[in-house]
Amino acid sequence: MIKQIRKPVFMFATIMASSIILSGCIVHVNAKDHRYESRHDLSSDDFSTTNKRVDVPDNTSAGEVSSVNGRLSMGDHVSAERVTNVNGKISIGDHVSVSAVKSVNGKVEIGEHFSATNDVSTVNGAIQINENSEVGGDVNTVNGSIKLTRVKVAQDVVTKNGSIYLNDESVVKGDIVFQEVNQKYYSWGNKNPTLSIDESSTVEGYIILKREVTLDIDNEALLSKVKREY
């Protein structure tokens, strides 16, 4: 009789112990790896991605827009705060307003009727801004060309290893600056960058050259603004 009672009691104790142990664990079935997913933060209107492209639709009012290791694309009639990308291209449509645009290792292409309160900048990549646009800060690259077509820049246009092109009534309120390059790392076989300014465009500040630059300036009056500091 004692043996018959012990067996059920032992089984019941084993089941209870197992239940207690498992109650401290959370088991995820079919869990996803969120490291590679695009995320739209519904609580703050932010758009962000890691290892995947991010797309902001037309007619969107967004917060921060950012991407790491993926293309970043914004449609037409979009407003946003800071737009940043690391290792990927930034494409911005028409009629877009933002606080600032910054890219590391990626080209920046911007459509018409664009406005930025602050800087538009890249480290490694070109910048192209199209007609009827305004930048409230600097336009700045380290390694990449800058092409402005009917664009007003409130401050400076700056590059180190890139050419600058001003077309179709573009206006730079500040200076144009070609920064000094370290000759130790600069190959003598590399061509000098070009500064091209058409007849209809102007620079209200100085043209500061801290390295050799090929000048292609249609308005000869702007040549008096050139300061060579190399």
N, C-alpha and C positions, 0 to 999 in steps of 0.2 A: 504493500500500500504506500509506503514512504517513497519508494522508487518511482511509482506512478505519479506522485505529486511533484517530485523534484524536476522531472523533465519539462512539464509545461511552465513551471516557474522559471527555470533556466532560460527557456526560449523567450519568455516575456521580457526578462531582464535584458537579454541580448538585443531585442528589438528596440526597447526604450533607450539603451545606450547609443545605438546607431542613430536614432532619431535626434538625440541631444547633440551628437557630433555634427550631423548634417545641418542642424538648425543654425550653426555658426558659419555656414558656407553659402555663397550665392553662386548658382550655376547658370551661365549664360548659354542658351541654345541658339545656334545660328547668329552669334554676335558678329558685327561688322568691324572691320579695322578702319577707324575714322581718320587715320593719319593721311589717307589719300582721297578724302572726300571734300567736295565743295560745301561751304557752309554759308547760309544766309541767316544772320542773327535776327530773328523776328522781334526780339525785344528792343533792339537799338538801330535797326535799318542798316547794319554793317554787312558788307559782303567780303568774304575771305576764303582763300583756298590754300592748300599745300599739295604740291605735286599734281595739280589738276588746274585746268583753265577756269576762269571766272567770267561770267557774262552778266552785265547789268542791262536789263531791258530798256527799250525806249520809254520815255515819259515816266522815269523813276526819280524819286527823291531819296537819295541814299546817304548813309553816314560815311564811315571810313570804308575804303575799297582797297583791298590788298591781296597780293598773291606771292607765293614762294614756289619757284620751279614750275611755272605755268603761265600761259598767255592770259592777259587781262584785257577785256574788251568792254567798252561802254557804248550804248546806243545813242540815238538822237534825243534831244530835249531832256537831258539828264542833269541833275544837280547832285553834288557830293562834297564831302569834306576832303581830307587828304587822300590822294591816290598813289599807292606805292607798289612796286614790283621788284622782286629779286630773282634774277635769272629767267627773264621772259619779256616778250614784247608788250607794249601798251598801245592799244588802238582806241581812240576817242572819236565819237561821231560829231555831228553838227549841233550847234546850239547847246553846248555843254558848259556848265559853270562849276568850278571846283575851288578849293582852298589852295592846293598845291599838287604838283606831280613830281614824283621822284622815281627813277629807275636805276637799278644796278645790274649791269650786263643785259641790256635790252634796249631796242629802239623804241622811240616814242613818236607816234604818228597822230596828229590832231587835226580835226576837220575845221569847218568854217564856223564863224560866230562863236568862238570859244572865249572864255574868260577865266583867269586864275587870279586870285587875290594876292598870292605870294609867288614863289619860284617855280619854274619848270626846269628840271635838271636830270642829267644822266651821268653815270661814271663811264661805262663802256657802251656806247650806243649813240646813234644820231638822233637829232630832234628835228621834226618837220611840223610847222604850224601854218595852217592855211588861212584864207581870206577873212577879213573883218574880225580879227581876234585881238584880244588884249591880255597882257601879262602884267600883273601889278608888282612883281619882283624882278629877279634876274632870270635870264635864260642861260643855262650853264652846262657845259659838258667837259669831261676830262679827255676822253678818247672818242671823238665822234663829231661829225659835221653838224652845223645848224643852218636850217633853211627856213626863212621867214618870208611869207608872201602876204603883203598888206596886213602887217601885224604891228601893233603899238606895244613897245616894251617900256615900262615906267622906270626901270633901273638899267643894269648893265647886261651886255651879252658877252659871255666869257667862254674861252676854250683853251685847252693846252695843245692837244694833238688833233686838230680838226679844222676844216674850212668853215667860213661863215658867208652866207648868201642873203642879201637883203633885196627884195623885189617888190614891185607894184605898190609904191607909196608906203613902204614900211618905215617906221620911226623908232629910233632908239633914243630915249630921253637921257640916259646916262652915257657911259663909255662903252666902247668895244675894246676888249682886252684879250690879247694872245699871251698866255702865261709862259714863263720860262720853262724850258725842258732841261732835264739832266743829260748833258752830253755824254755821260758815261754809258747811258742806256739807249741813246738815240743813234741809230745807224746813219752813217753818212750817205747811204744809198737811198734813204727816204726822201721823197719830194717835200718841199716846203708847203705848208697849207696856203690856201688862197682866201683873200678877203675880196668879195665881189659885191659892189653896191651899184644898183642901176641909177639912172638919171632921176627917177621919181622918188627915190628913198633918201633918208637923211639920218645923220647922227648929231645929236645936240651936244653931247659931251666930246671927249677926246677919243682918238684911235690910238691905243697904247700897245706897242709892239715890244714884247720882252724876248722875242726870238725872230728869226727871219721869216717873212711872210711875203707871198706874191700878191701885189695889189692890182685889182681890176676895178677901178673906181671911175664911173662915168662923169660924175660931177667934180670937176677939178677943184672947186672951192673946198671940198672936204679934205684935200691933201694937206691943207694948212693945219688940220687938226691932228695929223699924224705925229706921234712921239715915239721915237726909237730908243729903247732902254736896254739894248744888248750890245 
